[in-house]
Amino acid sequence: MHYYFFKEDFEQLNKQIEIIRERIKSIGKEMGVSCQEGAETFHDNFAYEDGARQQYMWSNKLRELIRIRNNAQAIEADLNTGIVAVGRTVTVQDINTQEIKTFKVGSYMVLSKQKDTISYNAPMAIMFIGAKIGDIKEGKIAGKKKEYKILDIQ
């Protein structure tokens, strides 16, 4: 499986991986200090046990992000098509409420500070990928059946 990323999101993914690596190292150091402060190295040592739990949690997160990075593929937005695709900004109108929403379809993980950008893997984006202006699409958003008309694609 490939995970598609724009350059800025891929760079942020790498930064997140480094931050988590540093956090795991820091937790290990704290665990070592907790063992030096008392005769009990791990039995009835809350700091040690909590550190072990945190290391486990962060290590799992790190493995998952590395797996995603190893299967990541860099992409650029194709703005020459008239369909909703990754990198395009879409304006839709809720058929029932007449509410208008505009959002950009972003990377697998939207990690950069892009306002109104959602992952291409989000239900809202999945509903519209491949659609054209004027198309009406329906799907479930937050457990509710919704129907939208595509007003604009940029």
N, C-alpha and C positions, 0 to 999 in steps of 0.2 A: 504494500500500500504506500502510495506517495502522499506527502503532505506539502501543499503548495504555499510558498511564502514570498512576500515581497521583501526586498532587500532590508528595509528598515525593521521589519518584524523579525527577520532571521537574525539580524544583529542583536536585537533585544533578547531573542531566545538564547543566544550565546552568552549574553550578559547574565541572564537568569541562571544559567548553568554554573557560571563562575561564582555568583553570589551564593548559591546553594552549596557548592564545594567548600567555600570559605566558612559557611555556617557549620557544616559538618566537622571541619577541622576545629573550629572554636568550641563546639560541644565536646569534642574529644579531649581538648585541653582542660575544660571545666570538669570533666569526669575524672581526669587524672589528679587535679587539685583536690577534688572531693575525697579521693582515696588516700591522699597524703595527710589530710587533716584529721582523720580518725583511724582508730585501730580496725574498724570494720570497713573493708574495702568495697564491698558491694552489698552485703547483707544488712538490711535495715538502714541503708544509706540512700535517702530520698534523692539527693542531688545526682548520685550515680544512676539510680534507676530511672529517674526522669530523663537524664542525658541519654541513656540507652534507648528509651522510647522515642525521644526526639531524633536521634541518629537513624533509627529504623525508619521513621516517617520521612525524613528528609532524603535518606538514601533511596527510598522507593520513588519519591518525586524526581530525584536526579536521574535514576535509571529510565523513567518514563520520558523525561525531556531529552535525554541522550538518544533514546530509541526514535523519537520524533525527528530530532536533528539528523540522525543517520539516514532517515527516509525522506528528508526534506528535499524539495526541488525549488530552485529559485525561478520566479516568473516575473514577467512585466505585463502590465495591463494592455489588453488589445482593445484600443478605443476605436478601431475601424469597423467594428461590426454593429449592426443595429439591434443586437439582442442583449439581454441581461447576462453578464459574465463577471468573473472575478476582476475586480479593479474598476468596474463601472458604478456610477452613482445613479440610483433609481428613485423616482418619485412615484408613489402609489396612493390610491384613494380607497379607503374602506367603503365598500358599496353600501353597507347598512348605516354607518355613522357619518359618512362623508368626510371623515378625518383624513387629512393628507399627511403622509410621512415621506421623508427623504432620507436615504441611507446609502452608504457605499458598501459594496461587497468586497470584503478584505481577505487576508490570509487565513490559513487554517487556525492560527492563533493570532489574534490582533493584540500585539504587545506594545506597539508604539502608541503614542498619544494622539491617535486620529479620531476626531470627533465624529459621532454618528456613523461609525464603521462597525460592521458585524462580520463574523466569520462566515465564509462560504458554506460552512458546515451547519450553520444555525438554521432552524426550521423556516424562519422568515426568508432567508436567502435561498434555501433549497427550493422553496415554492416558486421563485421567480426565475431561476437560472434557465436560460434558453428562451425566455419569453420576449415578445416584441411590444412596442407601444400599442396601446389599445386592447391588448389581451386581458382577459379576466381570469384570475387564478384563485383557486380556493384551497384551503388547507387548515390544519389545526395549529393554532398559536396559543400557547399557555393553556392548552386543554379546551379551547373554544374554537368552533368552526368559524373561519373568517373568509371573506371574499373581497378581493382587491382588484382594481383596474389599474393597469400601468399607464401613467400619464406621460412620463419622460424618462429617457435613458441618456446619460452623458458619459 
